[in-house]
Amino acid sequence: MEIVKVKKLHPKAILPAYGSDGAAGADLYACLEETLAVNPGESVWVPTGIAMELPKGCAGLIYARSGLACKRGLAPANKVGVVDWDYRGEVIVVLHNHGSQTQYIGHGERIAQLLVTPVMIPSFLEAAELEQTCRDAGGFGSTGK
């Protein structure tokens, strides 16, 4: 099992935790001094109070928590946040309210989930031609029926 070092930047911060043995993503928790209102159509920065040391060659991908997104309309504003392995600052989740009612976030609330995954860091080479495939340039629904 891989270890990710987590530094508490605030004494009330909560370390990421898995909700079940089979969970792919670890819950991230709000670290707030007071309740935060998120108005309809608004995006707010929600601190977690933690920094982490991800393994080299990995990234932390921040996804919505399904219950928060489906029931309350709150999801990461950038759809999927990316924490690079060399970032050592505070992990902050920018939540957007897609709903029609103001939502409130309190300290210790689960606000997103973090998936730590390996990533490729390829070099890019300009080419005059690309290998053809059966799909070729078909996109945007080209494989649907």
DRENDO-1510 file (C-alpha; in Angstrom, 1 decimal, always signed):
<recs>
REC; n; res; u; v; w
REC; 1; MET; +0.0; +0.0; +0.0 .
REC; 2; GLU; +1.3; +3.4; -1.0 .
REC; 3; ILE; +1.5; +6.1; +1.7 .
REC; 4; VAL; +0.7; +9.8; +1.1 .
REC; 5; LYS; +2.0; +12.1; +3.7 .
REC; 6; VAL; -0.6; +14.7; +4.8 .
REC; 7; LYS; +0.3; +17.9; +6.7 .
REC; 8; LYS; -2.4; +19.6; +8.7 .
REC; 9; LEU; -2.2; +23.4; +8.1 .
REC; 10; HIS; -5.0; +24.0; +10.6 .
REC; 11; PRO; -5.6; +22.1; +13.9 .
REC; 12; LYS; -9.2; +21.4; +13.0 .
REC; 13; ALA; -8.3; +19.9; +9.6 .
REC; 14; ILE; -9.5; +16.3; +8.9 .
REC; 15; LEU; -7.3; +13.9; +6.9 .
REC; 16; PRO; -8.7; +12.3; +3.8 .
REC; 17; ALA; -10.6; +9.1; +4.5 .
REC; 18; TYR; -12.2; +6.3; +2.6 .
REC; 19; GLY; -16.0; +5.8; +3.2 .
REC; 20; SER; -15.8; +2.1; +2.6 .
REC; 21; ASP; -13.2; -0.7; +2.0 .
REC; 22; GLY; -14.0; -0.6; -1.8 .
REC; 23; ALA; -14.1; +3.2; -2.2 .
REC; 24; ALA; -11.8; +4.5; -5.0 .
REC; 25; GLY; -11.8; +8.1; -3.8 .
REC; 26; ALA; -10.9; +9.4; -0.3 .
REC; 27; ASP; -13.3; +12.0; +1.1 .
REC; 28; LEU; -12.0; +15.6; +1.4 .
REC; 29; TYR; -13.4; +17.6; +4.3 .
REC; 30; ALA; -14.1; +21.3; +4.6 .
REC; 31; CYS; -12.0; +23.2; +7.1 .
REC; 32; LEU; -14.0; +26.3; +8.0 .
REC; 33; GLU; -14.2; +28.7; +10.9 .
REC; 34; GLU; -17.9; +29.4; +10.0 .
REC; 35; THR; -20.6; +28.1; +7.8 .
REC; 36; LEU; -20.1; +29.0; +4.1 .
REC; 37; ALA; -23.1; +30.0; +1.9 .
REC; 38; VAL; -23.0; +29.0; -1.7 .
REC; 39; ASN; -25.6; +30.9; -3.7 .
REC; 40; PRO; -27.2; +29.5; -6.9 .
REC; 41; GLY; -24.7; +29.9; -9.9 .
REC; 42; GLU; -21.9; +30.9; -7.5 .
REC; 43; SER; -18.5; +29.2; -7.1 .
REC; 44; VAL; -16.7; +29.4; -3.7 .
REC; 45; TRP; -13.2; +28.3; -2.6 .
REC; 46; VAL; -13.5; +25.7; +0.2 .
REC; 47; PRO; -10.3; +25.1; +2.2 .
REC; 48; THR; -9.4; +21.6; +3.4 .
REC; 49; GLY; -6.7; +22.7; +5.8 .
REC; 50; ILE; -4.3; +20.1; +4.5 .
REC; 51; ALA; -1.3; +19.9; +2.2 .
REC; 52; MET; +0.0; +16.5; +0.9 .
REC; 53; GLU; +3.0; +14.8; -0.6 .
REC; 54; LEU; +1.8; +12.8; -3.5 .
REC; 55; PRO; +4.0; +10.1; -4.9 .
REC; 56; LYS; +6.2; +11.2; -7.8 .
REC; 57; GLY; +4.5; +10.2; -11.1 .
REC; 58; CYS; +1.0; +10.5; -9.6 .
REC; 59; ALA; -1.7; +13.1; -9.5 .
REC; 60; GLY; -4.6; +13.7; -7.1 .
REC; 61; LEU; -7.8; +14.0; -9.1 .
REC; 62; ILE; -10.6; +15.8; -7.2 .
REC; 63; TYR; -14.1; +14.7; -8.2 .
REC; 64; ALA; -17.6; +15.5; -7.0 .
REC; 65; ARG; -19.2; +13.4; -4.2 .
REC; 66; SER; -22.2; +11.9; -5.9 .
REC; 67; GLY; -24.6; +12.7; -3.0 .
REC; 68; LEU; -23.5; +16.3; -2.8 .
REC; 69; ALA; -23.7; +16.8; -6.5 .
REC; 70; CYS; -27.0; +15.0; -7.2 .
REC; 71; LYS; -28.9; +16.0; -4.1 .
REC; 72; ARG; -27.6; +19.5; -3.5 .
REC; 73; GLY; -26.2; +20.6; -6.8 .
REC; 74; LEU; -22.7; +21.2; -5.4 .
REC; 75; ALA; -19.7; +20.0; -7.5 .
REC; 76; PRO; -16.2; +21.1; -8.3 .
REC; 77; ALA; -16.4; +24.2; -10.5 .
REC; 78; ASN; -13.7; +22.9; -12.8 .
REC; 79; LYS; -15.4; +19.4; -13.1 .
REC; 80; VAL; -12.2; +17.6; -12.1 .
REC; 81; GLY; -9.5; +19.3; -10.1 .
REC; 82; VAL; -5.9; +18.2; -10.5 .
REC; 83; VAL; -3.3; +18.2; -7.7 .
REC; 84; ASP; +0.2; +17.8; -9.2 .
REC; 85; TRP; +2.7; +15.5; -7.4 .
REC; 86; ASP; +5.0; +18.4; -6.8 .
REC; 87; TYR; +2.4; +20.8; -5.3 .
REC; 88; ARG; +2.8; +21.3; -1.5 .
REC; 89; GLY; +0.2; +24.1; -0.9 .
REC; 90; GLU; -3.2; +23.8; +0.7 .
REC; 91; VAL; -5.7; +21.6; -1.2 .
REC; 92; ILE; -8.7; +23.8; -2.0 .
REC; 93; VAL; -11.9; +22.6; -3.6 .
REC; 94; VAL; -13.8; +25.2; -5.6 .
REC; 95; LEU; -17.4; +24.2; -5.4 .
REC; 96; HIS; -20.1; +25.5; -7.8 .
REC; 97; ASN; -23.8; +25.6; -6.9 .
REC; 98; HIS; -25.7; +24.2; -10.0 .
REC; 99; GLY; -29.0; +24.3; -8.1 .
REC; 100; SER; -31.6; +27.0; -7.6 .
REC; 101; GLN; -31.3; +27.2; -3.8 .
REC; 102; THR; -28.5; +28.5; -1.6 .
REC; 103; GLN; -26.5; +25.7; -0.1 .
REC; 104; TYR; -24.5; +25.8; +3.1 .
REC; 105; ILE; -21.2; +24.1; +3.8 .
REC; 106; GLY; -20.1; +23.5; +7.4 .
REC; 107; HIS; -16.8; +22.6; +9.0 .
REC; 108; GLY; -16.0; +18.9; +8.6 .
REC; 109; GLU; -18.5; +18.3; +5.8 .
REC; 110; ARG; -17.3; +16.0; +3.0 .
REC; 111; ILE; -17.0; +18.2; +0.0 .
REC; 112; ALA; -15.3; +16.2; -2.7 .
REC; 113; GLN; -13.3; +13.0; -3.2 .
REC; 114; LEU; -9.7; +12.5; -4.1 .
REC; 115; LEU; -8.4; +9.8; -6.4 .
REC; 116; VAL; -4.6; +9.3; -6.4 .
REC; 117; THR; -3.6; +7.9; -9.8 .
REC; 118; PRO; -0.5; +7.3; -11.8 .
REC; 119; VAL; +0.0; +9.6; -14.8 .
REC; 120; MET; +2.2; +9.5; -17.9 .
REC; 121; ILE; +4.4; +12.5; -18.6 .
REC; 122; PRO; +5.1; +12.1; -22.3 .
REC; 123; SER; +7.2; +14.3; -24.6 .
REC; 124; PHE; +5.4; +15.8; -27.5 .
REC; 125; LEU; +6.9; +15.4; -31.0 .
REC; 126; GLU; +5.5; +17.3; -34.0 .
REC; 127; ALA; +4.6; +14.9; -36.9 .
REC; 128; ALA; +3.5; +15.5; -40.4 .
REC; 129; GLU; +1.3; +12.4; -40.4 .
REC; 130; LEU; -0.4; +10.3; -37.7 .
REC; 131; GLU; -1.1; +6.5; -37.9 .
REC; 132; GLN; -4.6; +5.9; -39.3 .
REC; 133; THR; -7.2; +3.9; -37.3 .
REC; 134; CYS; -10.6; +2.6; -38.2 .
REC; 135; ARG; -12.1; +5.5; -36.3 .
REC; 136; ASP; -9.7; +8.1; -37.7 .
REC; 137; ALA; -11.0; +11.7; -37.2 .
REC; 138; GLY; -14.5; +10.6; -36.2 .
REC; 139; GLY; -15.6; +12.2; -33.0 .
REC; 140; PHE; -18.5; +13.9; -31.1 .
REC; 141; GLY; -20.9; +11.0; -31.4 .
REC; 142; SER; -19.4; +9.4; -34.5 .
REC; 143; THR; -19.4; +5.9; -32.9 .
REC; 144; GLY; -23.1; +6.1; -31.7 .
REC; 145; LYS; -26.0; +4.5; -33.6 .
</recs>
